Amino acid sequence: MSQPLLSARGLTKRFPGAARPVVEEAGFDLAPGEILALIGPSGCGKTTTLRMIGGFETPDSGEIRIEGRDALPLAPEKRGVGVVFQDYALFPHLTVTQNVAFGVKGPRLDREAEADRFLDMVGLGGYGPRYPDQLSGGQQQRVALARSFAARPKLILLDEPFSNLDAALRAKTRREIRRILKATGLGVLFVTHDQEEALSFADRLAVMREGRILQIGRPEEVYARPASAFVAQFLGRTNLLAGAARGAQAETPLGLLPLAAPAEGEVLLSLRPEDLGLEPDAAGAGEIVGREFKGHDATYWVRAAGAEWQADAMGPPLMEIGTRVILRAKAPAVPLGAE
């Protein structure tokens, strides 16, 4: 296995007066060319972790290595790390070209020519004479990215990179920025609290809670096989069921369900709404008590076995509230570990 571009081990950070560390024993590797997302709720320690990697916070313990070299003694500007902040931090009195050239070394004309090359890379050729307030939010973001590229970093850090964009622009910009980043071959560590953003943008993601990393893996793997109830609920909607497991099956309030992994004894299970099917049946034990139409599909809330369950179904036609249904698992339920 090749050497990681970035390796963090045992990172811990305490702030004065806090009851517990804001980051506790966090560790992960980042390969060259990989995009890794740190995702979790506000206050979970993800931004502090990013700032420790960038050199803007000093860990109380742990190690950070970039290309195998100990980065802790190095100032931020010596680490070979580019940072795109949430507010982009562009200089309003400088043109776009001058903003990008700020991180380039050499004579002014050479620096500005180099800056224009990076603007071409991010699709902003010809925008150099403009000022930041003449650009859209997505364009400002690409200028900030070009400025980071111009400093020729080994690693790019992105802090909530799409949070300032409106919903209509966010998905399009996300695809464009991912394409640009993957073309550079740089390693990327980015922070977000947005589940859709992490799932669609990252090659791998690390789910954080209260300073600890709970699970790391490819987005589809973590979504399909969450390690705990928190991970299952944070990375999307799910039904949590208590069950009594016997090997490959478990007895649950919804009947006997197949399991994604063998288990024994009392278990907590996750079953995603898209994996719970509905079948109209006048004698069914479930009753639709709510619904939410989303265009190509719909979410139904079904009361059965003394609880409410979520199930997704393609629509229309829609089933009416009050319809009696049978609930059937379309995929195995996932046994969850303790928090």
C-alpha positions, 0 to 999 in steps of 0.5 A, a space after each residue: 500500500 502506498 504512503 498516505 498523503 495525510 495521516 492523522 493519529 490520536 488527535 485530541 483538543 481541549 478548550 479551556 472551561 469545556 467539560 470534555 475534549 472537542 476532538 478526542 482520539 481522532 484518526 484517519 488517512 487520506 490518499 493522494 487524489 482522494 476526497 474525504 469528508 468529515 461529517 457530523 452535527 454542529 459542535 462535533 469537532 469536525 472544523 477543529 479537526 480541519 484547523 489542526 490539519 491546517 496548522 491553525 489549532 495545535 492539538 493537545 496530543 496526537 500526530 499529523 503527517 503530510 507525505 510522511 513528514 511530521 507537520 506539527 512543528 510547521 507553520 500553516 504556510 509551510 505545510 503545503 496545504 491550501 484552504 478554502 474558507 466558508 466565506 471564501 476570504 477574497 480581497 474585495 479591493 483586488 481584481 479576480 486575477 490579483 486575488 489568485 496571483 496573491 499566492 503565486 511567487 515571482 514577478 508581478 506579470 508572471 504571477 498574473 499570467 499564472 493566475 489566469 491559467 488557474 482561472 481557466 482551469 476552474 472555468 473563469 477564463 476572461 473574468 480576471 479584470 472583475 472584482 469579487 462583488 461582480 461575481 456570483 457565489 459559485 464564481 467566488 467559490 471557484 476563484 477561492 479554489 483557483 487561489 488555492 491551486 496557485 499556491 501549488 499545495 499537496 492538500 486542499 482543505 474545504 470548510 463547509 464549501 457550499 453552505 453559502 450557495 442557494 439550493 438551485 446552485 449548490 448541486 450544480 456547483 458541487 458537481 463542477 468543483 468535484 470534477 475540477 478537484 479530481 482532475 488535479 489529483 490533489 488530496 481533499 479534506 472537507 467539512 460538512 454537516 450536509 448528508 447529501 453533500 457528503 454522500 455525493 461529493 466524497 470518495 470516503 466519509 468519516 462520521 463524527 459525534 462529540 469529538 470522536 470518529 464513529 465510522 469511516 468508509 465509502 459513502 455507499 458502504 456507510 449508508 448501507 451498513 451503519 455501525 450505530 443508530 446515530 450513524 444510521 439516523 444522521 446519514 438519512 432516514 431509517 426505521 429502528 427496530 428492536 429484535 431478537 436475533 437467531 443467526 441470519 434472522 431476527 424476530 421484530 415487531 414487523 415479523 421475522 426479518 432477514 439480517 445483513 449480518 448474523 447476530 444473536 440475542 437482543 439487537 437494534 436493527 436499521 431498515 431504510 424506508 426504501 427497503 420497506 415495501 407497502 402492499 395494499 390489503 384490506 386485512 393488512 395490519 398496517 394503516 397509512 397515517 401520513 404521506 409526503 409526495 416528492 414527485 418521482 416517489 412518496 414517503 408514507 408513515 404507517 402505523 403498525 405494531 404500536 409504532 409508526 414506520 416510514 416507507 418509500 414507494 414510487 408514485 403516483 398513483 398515491 395511496 390514500 391516508 387510511 389505506 390498510 397495508 401489509 409491510 414487507 422488508 425488501 432488503 435485510 435489516 442491519 444489526 447496529 452496534 452500541 454507540 
